[in-house]
Every structure is written in structure tokens, then in C-alpha cells.
Amino acid sequence: MSPAADIWASLPVPALLIDADDRILEINAAAEGFLNVSAKSVVGVPIWDQVNVDSPLEEAFARARAHETPLFVNDVDVGGGQRAPLQCALQIAPLQGAPGQMIMLISPRELAGRITQHDSVKSAAKSAIGMAEMLAHEIKNPLAGITGAAQLLSMSLSKDDLELTDLIVEESRRIVKLLEQVEQFGNLSPPDFREVNIHDVLDRARRSALLGFGANMKIIEDYDPSLPMAQGDPDQLLQVVLNLLKNASEAAGKDGGTIRLHSYFEHSFRLRRADGTGRSLPLQVEIIDDGPGLPEAIKADVFDPFVSGRENGTGLGLALVSKIISDHGGSISVTSVPGRTVFRLSLARAPKQTNPKKEV
């Protein structure tokens, strides 16, 4: 392989080579993953049939070719095949020594945002665990004493005054119930890692939701049947999906709505940690709803503990979800506009099992 071919194959961002007739000549490995296609299948395909951009670029592209100048386009949604669009930056330039040919680089901004968001979510989850343990220890025990004292006091009060002690007992029990949720958040056991069929997890969550809190929802399965096994704790991953389905159902209200469970493989996605090491997270699961979307005031902090868009919400549900995914070494992100909210989980695939040699 020539040095130029080595560089082309090693580019970390999707790259496409386009001929003078706006047809694809070649794509690199990162572009295969981004577009979910093979390089052979797109050779000769018109570029704008394969790369879907939410902004008209044909004229600007033609001018860049005619004047042999680069073209930079920021913050456009780019998609291809059956995958959902991602916000990207496009870099387009003439290929030196090949008149009419252009090279296009696609830089997904969302992937970088997901990595940054993952780090902040993990830090917030750790802080919340410490807060949860402190609250449970410092508040729950004294509340038991307050409740007991109120009950004893009620024995010697008139019926008119009993309303006050009943209020004390009722509110104390409500706070204890909240603290029990906090304890559950702080005391979650480490994942019991094993091979997990993520579609089994999604199906269990779907059936449970339709029989309970999601009875007024339509839940659509949109799975990639070739998806390999994930590495994770099936019970904890079920808890994650149930929580996200419940949030979507509650946001939809009594009128209901539609939730789509979408899975696909994205081999180019890697999570890079602060220490410089990286991990491949190719298994993608999206929970997509057509509800009103996240409130603008909390959209940026939705995974932080005690942040809730509901009047009586504790703000621990999504913080717990982020902690579970973080403990799995995975990533979670969200994009939301009115009519379309997407929670995306990125998980590692299970290690390939080697067959032991049979004894003769």
C-alpha cells in the first residue's frame, strides 16, 4: 500500500473522493461506518443521493470546483442510508493533480459533544452518590423520631388538633419515601457483566411499559437484526430503558404518542477517556419519542441529579440512568426539539469467545 493510501485509510473522519460529475469515486473506512455502507456499493453513486445534507450545497460546491477553492460549511445535519442525521462540519477542497475531483471531509460534531457530555455526566453522578449517602444518613433517622413523637402527641390531642399531627406524620413519611429513592440511587451494585442480547432487553422493557405506564403509547421496534451481543448487566440495562420509556410516556400525557426503539451498529464510534485511552462503543440504541421535547431550562443539565422537568419529579431518574451507563463504560446523550427527543445509548460489544480445544 502506498503512503497516500495509508493516509487515506487512517483518516479518523469520514472522507469521500468525488469525480467531475459529482459521483463518488472512493470512500475511506470511517465514511463506510458513518454512512453504514460498503465502499464498493457507493462507487459511481451521485454524491447528493448518498450524503443527505439539510442545506442546499450544490451551487456552492460547483463554485468551489470551478474556482479551485476550498469550501467550509459548519453546523449542518448530515445523514446517509437509514441512520439518523448528525450535526457536522463539512470541509471540501479540490484534489491537487486531478482536475475536477473534490475531496469531502465530514466531521461529526455530535460525537465530540457526546464524549464531553459523558465526562461531565460521570462526574455529576459521582457527586450525587456522595450527596445521596449523606442525605440518607443525616435526615432519615431523625425523621423517624419526629414521626414517632407526632404519633405519641396525637394521643392526647383533641380532634381539631389531630389534623396538625397527621400532617406532620404524612409529610415525614413522604420525605422518607424520597430518601429511600436517594438510597437506591447511591447503593446501586456494580454491573454483573455478561453477554446480553440488547433486543431482548428492549423487548422486555416494551412489553412491561405497554402493560403499565405506557399503555397509551405506541411503541415501534426498529432493530438491526445483525447486531452482535452487548457486554453488560441485563437487569441494569432494563432499568435504564424502562426509565427512558417512562419519561417519554409521562411527557406525552394522556393523549399518548409514539416511541421508536432503534438499534444500529456504528463501528467508528470510540469513547476517549481523560487518560488518553479509548474504547470502542459500536452498539447504538435510540429511544425516540414525538413528545413536546425537553424544557430549554434543563436541556443542558438533564443528566444532573435533582434536575427535573416535572412538577413533582425527584430529578434522580436520568442521573441514575447516566450512572448505570457510565458504570458500563458506555455513553449516553440526548438531542431534543419539540416533536422529536432522542436518547442515545452507546455500548461495548461482548468479547468474542474462543472455542476451547477438544480433547482427543
C-alpha positions as CSV (number, residue, x, y, z in Angstrom):
1,M,0.0,0.0,0.0
2,S,1.3,3.4,-1.0
3,P,1.9,6.2,1.6
4,A,-1.1,8.1,0.2
5,A,-3.3,5.0,0.5
6,D,-2.1,4.6,4.1
7,I,-3.1,8.1,4.9
8,W,-6.5,7.8,3.3
9,A,-7.3,4.6,5.2
10,S,-6.0,6.1,8.5
11,L,-8.1,9.3,8.4
12,P,-10.2,9.4,11.6
13,V,-13.1,11.3,10.0
14,P,-15.3,10.2,7.1
15,A,-13.7,11.2,3.8
16,L,-15.1,10.9,0.2
17,L,-13.5,11.4,-3.2
18,I,-15.8,12.9,-5.8
19,D,-15.3,12.9,-9.6
20,A,-16.0,15.8,-12.0
21,D,-19.6,14.6,-12.5
22,D,-20.4,14.7,-8.7
23,R,-20.2,10.9,-8.4
24,I,-18.4,9.0,-5.6
25,L,-15.0,7.6,-6.6
26,E,-13.9,6.3,-3.2
27,I,-14.7,6.5,0.5
28,N,-12.5,5.6,3.5
29,A,-13.2,3.2,6.3
30,A,-14.6,6.0,8.6
31,A,-17.0,7.0,5.9
32,E,-18.2,3.4,5.5
33,G,-19.1,3.4,9.2
34,F,-20.7,6.8,9.1
35,L,-22.9,6.1,6.1
36,N,-23.5,2.4,7.0
37,V,-22.4,1.3,3.5
38,S,-19.6,-0.6,1.9
39,A,-17.1,1.3,-0.3
40,K,-17.9,-0.9,-3.3
41,S,-21.6,-0.3,-3.1
42,V,-21.3,3.5,-3.4
43,V,-18.8,3.9,-6.2
44,G,-20.4,5.7,-9.1
45,V,-23.4,6.9,-6.9
46,P,-24.2,10.6,-7.1
47,I,-22.8,12.3,-4.0
48,W,-26.0,14.1,-3.1
49,D,-28.0,10.8,-3.3
50,Q,-25.8,9.2,-0.8
51,V,-24.9,12.1,1.5
52,N,-28.0,13.9,2.7
53,V,-27.4,17.5,3.9
54,D,-30.1,19.7,5.3
55,S,-28.8,22.7,3.4
56,P,-28.5,23.2,-0.4
57,L,-24.8,22.9,-1.3
58,E,-24.8,22.0,-5.0
59,E,-24.2,25.6,-6.2
60,A,-21.5,26.4,-3.6
61,F,-19.9,23.0,-4.4
62,A,-19.8,23.8,-8.1
63,R,-18.3,27.2,-7.5
64,A,-15.6,25.7,-5.3
65,R,-14.7,23.3,-8.1
66,A,-14.8,26.0,-10.8
67,H,-12.6,28.4,-8.8
68,E,-10.5,25.6,-7.3
69,T,-11.1,26.9,-3.8
70,P,-11.9,25.2,-0.5
71,L,-15.4,25.3,1.0
72,F,-16.2,25.1,4.7
73,V,-19.7,24.5,6.0
74,N,-20.5,24.4,9.7
75,D,-23.4,23.1,11.8
76,V,-25.4,21.2,9.2
77,D,-27.3,18.0,9.7
78,V,-25.7,15.2,7.6
79,G,-27.1,11.7,7.2
80,G,-26.9,8.8,4.9
81,G,-28.7,5.4,4.4
82,Q,-31.1,4.7,7.2
83,R,-29.1,6.4,10.0
84,A,-30.3,9.5,11.7
85,P,-28.7,12.8,10.8
86,L,-25.8,14.2,12.9
87,Q,-24.7,17.8,13.2
88,C,-21.5,18.0,11.3
89,A,-18.9,20.4,9.8
90,L,-18.0,19.8,6.1
91,Q,-14.6,20.6,4.6
92,I,-14.5,20.4,0.8
93,A,-11.4,21.1,-1.4
94,P,-10.1,20.4,-4.9
95,L,-7.8,17.4,-5.2
96,Q,-4.4,18.6,-6.3
97,G,-3.3,17.0,-9.6
98,A,-6.7,15.7,-10.5
99,P,-8.8,18.3,-12.3
100,G,-12.4,18.3,-11.4
101,Q,-12.1,15.9,-8.5
102,M,-13.0,17.0,-5.0
103,I,-12.4,15.6,-1.5
104,M,-15.0,16.0,1.2
105,L,-14.3,15.5,4.9
106,I,-17.2,15.1,7.3
107,S,-16.6,16.0,11.0
108,P,-19.5,14.9,13.2
109,R,-19.8,17.5,16.0
110,E,-22.3,15.4,17.9
111,L,-19.7,12.7,18.6
112,A,-17.4,15.2,20.3
113,G,-20.3,16.5,22.2
114,R,-21.3,13.1,23.4
115,I,-17.8,12.4,24.7
116,T,-17.7,15.8,26.6
117,Q,-21.2,15.2,27.9
118,H,-20.2,11.7,29.1
119,D,-17.3,13.0,31.2
120,S,-19.5,15.7,32.8
121,V,-22.3,13.2,33.4
122,K,-19.9,10.7,35.1
123,S,-18.5,13.4,37.4
124,A,-22.1,14.6,38.3
125,A,-23.1,11.0,39.1
126,K,-20.2,10.5,41.5
127,S,-21.0,13.8,43.3
128,A,-24.7,12.8,43.5
129,I,-23.8,9.4,45.1
130,G,-22.0,11.1,47.9
131,M,-24.9,13.5,48.4
132,A,-27.3,10.6,48.4
133,E,-25.4,8.8,51.2
134,M,-25.1,11.9,53.3
135,L,-28.8,12.8,53.0
136,A,-29.9,9.2,53.8
137,H,-27.7,9.1,56.9
138,E,-28.3,12.6,58.2
139,I,-32.0,13.0,57.6
140,K,-33.8,9.7,57.5
141,N,-33.1,8.6,61.1
142,P,-34.2,12.0,62.7
143,L,-37.4,11.8,60.7
144,A,-38.3,8.5,62.4
145,G,-38.1,10.3,65.7
146,I,-40.2,13.2,64.5
147,T,-42.9,10.8,63.2
148,G,-42.9,8.8,66.5
149,A,-43.2,12.0,68.6
150,A,-46.1,13.3,66.5
151,Q,-47.9,10.0,66.8
152,L,-47.4,10.0,70.6
153,L,-48.6,13.6,70.8
154,S,-51.7,12.8,68.8
155,M,-52.9,10.5,71.6
156,S,-53.6,13.5,74.0
157,L,-55.0,16.0,71.5
158,S,-58.5,16.9,70.6
159,K,-59.9,16.0,67.2
160,D,-59.4,19.6,66.0
161,D,-55.7,19.4,66.7
162,L,-55.2,16.0,65.3
163,E,-55.1,17.5,61.8
164,L,-51.7,19.1,62.6
165,T,-50.1,15.9,63.9
166,D,-51.5,13.9,61.0
167,L,-49.9,16.5,58.6
168,I,-46.5,16.0,60.4
169,V,-46.7,12.2,60.1
170,E,-47.8,12.4,56.4
171,E,-45.1,14.8,55.3
172,S,-42.4,12.9,57.3
173,R,-43.4,9.7,55.5
174,R,-43.3,11.4,52.2
175,I,-39.7,12.6,52.8
176,V,-38.7,9.1,54.0
177,K,-40.0,7.7,50.7
178,L,-38.0,10.3,48.8
179,L,-34.9,9.4,50.8
180,E,-35.4,5.7,50.0
181,Q,-35.2,6.6,46.3
182,V,-32.0,8.5,47.1
183,E,-30.6,5.5,48.9
184,Q,-31.4,3.3,45.9
185,F,-29.5,5.8,43.7
186,G,-26.4,5.7,45.9
187,N,-26.3,2.0,46.7
188,L,-26.6,0.6,43.1
189,S,-24.4,-2.5,42.9
190,P,-21.7,-2.8,40.2
191,P,-22.8,-4.4,36.9
192,D,-22.8,-8.1,36.6
193,F,-21.2,-8.2,33.2
194,R,-22.2,-10.9,30.7
195,E,-23.3,-11.3,27.1
196,V,-26.5,-9.5,26.6
197,N,-28.9,-9.5,23.6
198,I,-29.9,-5.9,23.7
199,H,-33.0,-6.6,21.7
200,D,-34.2,-9.0,24.4
201,V,-33.8,-6.1,26.9
202,L,-35.7,-3.7,24.7
203,D,-38.5,-6.2,24.2
204,R,-38.9,-6.9,27.9
205,A,-39.0,-3.1,28.6
206,R,-41.5,-2.6,25.7
207,R,-43.9,-5.3,27.0
208,S,-43.6,-4.1,30.6
209,A,-44.3,-0.5,29.5
210,L,-47.4,-1.4,27.4
211,L,-48.9,-3.2,30.4
212,G,-48.4,-0.3,32.7
213,F,-47.3,3.3,32.4
214,G,-47.1,3.2,28.6
215,A,-50.5,1.7,27.9
216,N,-51.5,4.8,26.0
217,M,-48.3,4.8,23.9
218,K,-47.5,3.2,20.5
219,I,-44.0,1.6,20.7
220,I,-42.3,0.7,17.4
221,E,-39.4,-1.7,17.1
222,D,-36.8,-0.7,14.5
223,Y,-33.9,-3.2,15.1
224,D,-30.8,-4.1,13.3
225,P,-31.1,-7.9,13.3
226,S,-27.4,-8.4,12.8
227,L,-26.4,-6.5,15.9
228,P,-23.9,-8.5,17.9
229,M,-24.2,-9.3,21.6
230,A,-23.5,-6.4,24.1
231,Q,-21.4,-6.6,27.2
232,G,-23.5,-5.5,30.2
233,D,-25.8,-6.3,33.1
234,P,-29.2,-7.2,31.6
235,D,-31.2,-6.1,34.7
236,Q,-29.5,-2.7,35.0
237,L,-29.8,-2.1,31.3
238,L,-33.5,-3.0,31.6
239,Q,-33.8,-0.4,34.3
240,V,-32.2,2.2,32.0
241,V,-34.7,1.5,29.1
242,L,-37.7,1.4,31.4
243,N,-36.8,4.7,32.9
244,L,-36.4,6.3,29.5
245,L,-39.7,4.8,28.3
246,K,-41.5,6.0,31.4
247,N,-40.1,9.6,30.9
248,A,-41.3,9.6,27.3
249,S,-44.8,8.3,28.3
250,E,-45.2,10.8,31.1
251,A,-44.1,13.6,28.7
252,A,-46.7,12.6,26.2
253,G,-49.5,12.9,28.7
254,K,-53.0,11.3,28.5
255,D,-53.2,11.7,24.7
256,G,-50.3,9.3,24.3
257,G,-47.8,9.3,21.4
258,T,-45.2,7.2,19.6
259,I,-41.9,5.8,20.8
260,R,-39.5,4.2,18.4
261,L,-36.8,1.8,19.7
262,H,-34.0,1.9,17.2
263,S,-30.8,-0.1,17.2
264,Y,-27.8,0.0,14.8
265,F,-24.1,-0.6,14.6
266,E,-21.6,2.3,14.3
267,H,-18.1,0.8,14.3
268,S,-16.4,4.2,14.1
269,F,-17.6,5.5,17.5
270,R,-15.0,5.4,20.2
271,L,-15.0,6.9,23.6
272,R,-11.8,8.6,24.6
273,R,-11.1,8.9,28.3
274,A,-9.3,11.7,30.1
275,D,-6.2,9.5,30.4
276,G,-5.9,9.2,26.7
277,T,-7.1,5.6,26.4
278,G,-10.1,4.8,24.2
279,R,-12.8,2.2,24.0
280,S,-15.0,1.1,21.0
281,L,-18.7,1.6,21.6
282,P,-20.3,0.4,18.4
283,L,-23.7,-0.8,19.6
284,Q,-26.2,2.1,19.4
285,V,-29.7,2.1,20.9
286,E,-32.0,5.1,20.5
287,I,-35.2,5.8,22.3
288,I,-37.1,8.3,20.1
289,D,-40.4,9.9,21.1
290,D,-42.6,12.5,19.4
291,G,-43.5,14.4,22.6
292,P,-43.1,18.1,23.5
293,G,-39.3,17.8,24.0
294,L,-37.2,18.8,27.0
295,P,-37.7,22.2,28.5
296,E,-35.0,24.6,27.4
297,A,-34.2,25.5,31.0
298,I,-33.0,22.0,31.8
299,K,-31.9,20.6,28.4
300,A,-28.2,21.1,29.1
301,D,-28.3,19.7,32.6
302,V,-30.9,16.9,32.2
303,F,-28.5,14.2,33.5
304,D,-27.5,16.1,36.6
305,P,-29.0,14.9,39.8
306,F,-32.1,16.8,41.2
307,V,-32.9,18.4,37.8
308,S,-36.4,17.6,36.7
309,G,-38.9,18.9,34.2
310,R,-41.9,17.6,36.1
311,E,-43.5,19.4,39.0
312,N,-43.2,16.5,41.4
313,G,-40.1,14.8,39.9
314,T,-37.1,13.9,42.1
315,G,-34.6,14.6,39.3
316,L,-32.9,11.2,40.1
317,G,-34.2,9.1,37.3
318,L,-31.9,10.3,34.5
319,A,-29.0,10.7,36.9
320,L,-29.4,7.0,37.8
321,V,-29.5,6.2,34.1
322,S,-26.3,8.1,33.4
323,K,-24.6,6.3,36.4
324,I,-25.5,2.9,35.1
325,I,-24.3,3.6,31.6
326,S,-21.1,5.1,33.0
327,D,-20.5,2.0,35.1
328,H,-20.9,0.0,31.9
329,G,-18.1,2.1,30.3
330,G,-20.7,3.4,27.8
331,S,-22.1,6.7,26.7
332,I,-25.5,8.4,26.8
333,S,-26.5,11.6,25.0
334,V,-29.7,13.4,24.2
335,T,-31.0,15.7,21.4
336,S,-34.4,17.3,21.8
337,V,-36.6,19.6,19.8
338,P,-40.4,19.8,20.0
339,G,-41.8,16.6,18.3
340,R,-38.5,14.6,18.5
341,T,-36.4,13.7,21.5
342,V,-33.7,11.1,21.1
343,F,-31.9,9.4,24.0
344,R,-28.9,7.5,22.5
345,L,-27.1,4.8,24.4
346,S,-23.6,3.6,23.1
347,L,-22.4,0.3,24.5
348,A,-19.5,-2.1,24.0
349,R,-19.9,-5.4,22.3
350,A,-19.2,-8.6,24.2
351,P,-15.7,-10.1,23.7
352,K,-15.6,-12.9,21.1
353,Q,-15.5,-16.3,22.8
354,T,-12.7,-18.6,21.7
355,N,-13.7,-22.3,21.5
356,P,-11.5,-24.4,23.7
357,K,-9.7,-27.3,22.0
358,K,-11.4,-30.6,22.3
359,E,-9.6,-33.4,23.9
360,V,-8.8,-36.3,21.6
